[in-house]
């Protein structure tokens, strides 16, 4: 009997994507980390430090719970603190609160 690898996303249960709205998430497809602004079974959008991203279909993502997942995003948000057109300070605060909830 031979073993075949199972895709990582197949191992994780799919929950309601709307339950993740307002949280920082990592998208399974490409590893993008962003603040989920909206999600349902047909479309989703999230804000990243490099702009907004959206897609069609059901979002497959997980909440960011470790500093290693959040490191590059935190650095980018800190660098953007003086940009009046981007809520970097609020986003960084929310990310830090989320990480604190998952020690």
Secondary structure in CASP SS format (residue, H / E / C, confidence):
PFRMAT SS
TARGET T0000
AUTHOR 0000-0000-0000
METHOD secondary structure of the structure
MODEL  1
X C 1.00
X C 1.00
X C 1.00
X C 1.00
X C 1.00
X C 1.00
X C 1.00
X H 1.00
X H 1.00
X H 1.00
X H 1.00
X C 1.00
X C 1.00
X C 1.00
X C 1.00
X C 1.00
X H 1.00
X H 1.00
X H 1.00
X H 1.00
X C 1.00
X C 1.00
X C 1.00
X E 1.00
X E 1.00
X E 1.00
X E 1.00
X C 1.00
X C 1.00
X C 1.00
X C 1.00
X C 1.00
X E 1.00
X E 1.00
X E 1.00
X E 1.00
X E 1.00
X E 1.00
X E 1.00
X C 1.00
X C 1.00
X C 1.00
X E 1.00
X E 1.00
X E 1.00
X E 1.00
X E 1.00
X E 1.00
X C 1.00
X C 1.00
X E 1.00
X E 1.00
X E 1.00
X E 1.00
X E 1.00
X E 1.00
X C 1.00
X C 1.00
X C 1.00
X C 1.00
X E 1.00
X E 1.00
X E 1.00
X C 1.00
X C 1.00
X C 1.00
X H 1.00
X H 1.00
X H 1.00
X H 1.00
X H 1.00
X H 1.00
X H 1.00
X H 1.00
X H 1.00
X H 1.00
X H 1.00
X H 1.00
X H 1.00
X C 1.00
X C 1.00
X C 1.00
X C 1.00
X C 1.00
X C 1.00
X C 1.00
X C 1.00
X H 1.00
X H 1.00
X H 1.00
X H 1.00
X H 1.00
X H 1.00
X H 1.00
X H 1.00
X H 1.00
X H 1.00
X H 1.00
X H 1.00
X H 1.00
X C 1.00
X C 1.00
X C 1.00
END
